[in-house]
Every structure is written in C-alpha cells, then in structure tokens.
Amino acid sequence: MKVFALTILIVVQLAAASNSVAGTFRAGAAAANITPPLGIEINGGTAQVIATHVHDELHARALVLDDGSTRLAFVLVDACLIDRAVFDAAKALIFQHTGISSNHVSMSTTHTHSAGSVTGVHLTEPDPTYRAWLPRRLADAVRLAVNQLAPARVAWGSGSVPQHVFCRRVTVKPDATYTNLLGVTGHRVKMNWSSPEPAVDGDFSSPVDPEVFVLSVQHADGPPLSLLANYSLHYAGGVGSGHLSADYFGVFCERMKELLGAEKQEPTFVALMSNGTSGDINNNDFRKARLPQKPYEQIRIVAEDVAREMHSVVKTLTYRDDLKLSAFSTELEIAVRKPSPAEVERARDTCRRISLPRIATDAGRCGRDAGPVARGICRGEEAGACRGLANHRTGLPARFLSREPSPTASGRLPCISAARCRHRDGSAGQRPRPRSDVTRHAAAAQPPGDA
Ligand SMILES: [Zn+2]
C-alpha cells in the first residue's frame, strides 16, 4: 500500500511593478543562534553520534522582504531534518508576532548532517526538549529581521559550480551482478559511497543541477544587506567526531560576508544558503578515490568555490527597488516507499546477527510514556536493566539484550536516562552514572517550553 506524505510548495514571485513607488521596498535579515546543548544526538549519519563539541554555532537565518503591501520571509535552519509540526509551530508564532501569514513564509533546513536531532532519522530519535524550544527561535529569527527592515534594493542571477555535485546513484554495468550491503542481489543501481568498484560501476544514473542561484539584497544606499543562495548539494561533510557544525552552509555564509566586505556592518549582513534538488546528489565523485583530508578541509573547499562564484555573479547584477512581491502555496501529495513487513523482519534479523541493535523503537510497544525518549527508556526496562542509549532503542527481546555485548554494556556510551531507569521489578537496580555532558535525561523530565 502506498503511503502519502504532504509537502508544501511555496512559489515566490518578484515582478517588476509599474505602479510601485520607488523607495518603499524594504528588507531585513537576521540570524538566531539555535545551537543545542552538548549531549544531544546528532542525526544524518548511519551511526549513533552524541554531540561532544561545538565546532561552529548553528543558526536559523532569516530574510524578510517588504514591498509596502506584501511581506515575505525566508528561513534557513541549520538542521538535518525538521518535520511539519515544528515548522507549523514556528509559523504560528511568526504570524502572531509579525503578521506574516504561513503561506508567505518559506522555511527549510540546510540539511547539515552535523546538527542536533529535531526529527528522527536512521538511528536517532527526536530530542523532545530541543523540538519544543526550536519554534520560538525560528520565529525569533524572523522577528529580528523585521525589526531591522530598512530601505533596500534587490537583484538576482545565477552561476555554476559543477565540480562539487555528483549523482550518488551509480548504474550497475549490464553484465555485472551487484550484491548490496544487506545481501540483496540484482539491483541495477548502487550508491556511490562504496565505489569505486570497476567491475560493476557503470555511470551516474541521473543528471545533476550545477546552478547556484542568488537573490542579492543591498541597502538602498549600496552596502550589502543579505544574500540568499541556492545550490543542489546534499552537504559536504567531513566534520570532527561528535562535532556540531553547520557544514559548508555556515562557512559559505561567513565567507560571503568577507568577500563582500561586510564583516563590520551594523546591522549585521546575513547570508543564507538553501538546499536545492539534492536528494540524490553528494560531494563524492565515485570515479576517483578521495584522498585523506583533515576535518573541515572539504567543507572549506566547497564553501570557498561556491562563495567565489556567487561573488563574481553579484558583481554583475543590477539592483532595483521598483518591485512587487507575491507568493502562493500549495500542498503536494508525494508517494513514499515504505519497507515491506518482510524487509522489516529481515532488518531485525540482520541486527540480531551482527549484534548491533539498529532498529528504532516504535510507539506500540510501550504504554508507559508518550515521548520517543521515554519509549527508549522503557525498552531498557524491558531488557531487565538499563543498558544505556543503544539498548534503549533496540526493540529487541530482553534475552537478546542480556546475552549480547554492546557498546553501552562495555561502558563506552553513557546512560542518558539514568534517573528514570528501573529494573522491571521496580527497584532502582544498578544505575549507570550519567556523564555531566549528557543533559537529555534531565531535559526529558522537564516540561516543554512555552513555544
Ligand atoms: Zn542527508
């Protein structure tokens, strides 16, 4: 059976208006810091990672345009995934405080793979405290931008950076047989991160979009005010272990500020990098073996190339303030492929065999608490004793957990829920000692914010 998900498509029009009054066009931009506390899970990868360091702060960046009668807001969030409930909560706050209706707000994540977990993906589950806190900060970014609305003019254009976008799906040669990591044979397309495999690798399965689009905003008297770019790169990656980072998206924004000579402006120049058609695009040319790099080296290379291209484009643009803004939004129904029951069972069996619990918990197994973290805690209780984060989320039978070694059991992962961990008989049991940098168990016991 097909399952349908809803997404929102917002189309923004900037049209030359013969009846607009020059000088009424205004713009404002701002960034709100959204860096979560250490100890939060990082999502985006295929292994569980706990944040132990902040390499660069995470932000929600906002640009607001106003032609005197219509106001639009763009918000880019340094997160991997954010689901509709969080964005809807933020949009409600934006409307409450600024009057900008939700269909005039374009809100998305950059898709950095090194940010706090807002929405569950792969092995990470959403952090309920961070989710509750975030909408207000997303709204704050827009409110700050509105506070700084000033006479402005805009221009737009595009450049091309083809050297960093590659389709990550590789065709399998017609006469080759490929067995994927799950032992399934016969697929005609493989992911490029396990390449090069000359015996089976054909060509890229799909085209890529190398365009970098830019909407450039200046103050009416000339200094740069903001810049909204769009590039179809999944992310760059190569961050330090356990690091929170905005990936190349954040470096690009800072680099644009430098290239435009806007480092010391007041109010602050704010650049935004949005993600384009990048679902099957990554930064890995499977035809070449990538040389070893230091953390952040590739991020800086990508950001520098994209920023320099943008800078060269911006220098050629002609700015105008006689514009009329308009926008409309609609919801699209998109088919989502779900794993079959047989595929789910196969995955569970794989987890059992490799002794690495990798199946997230589901709501139906535990009635003790509603939150995803609490569900994980219950999983620990089912096991007979709290064994730490990895075992909380396994969904595997207690006898398995008590028999198999795990990273948690060996003490390498802290128990983030020690305060609530109990043996099945209700006794406190041998509680793992929480580490000071792991804050989620305490946060999970707190009521959500007032967002
Ligand atoms: Zn991704």
Residues whose N, C-alpha, C, O or C-beta is under 5 A from the ligand:
A	BS01	ZN	G44
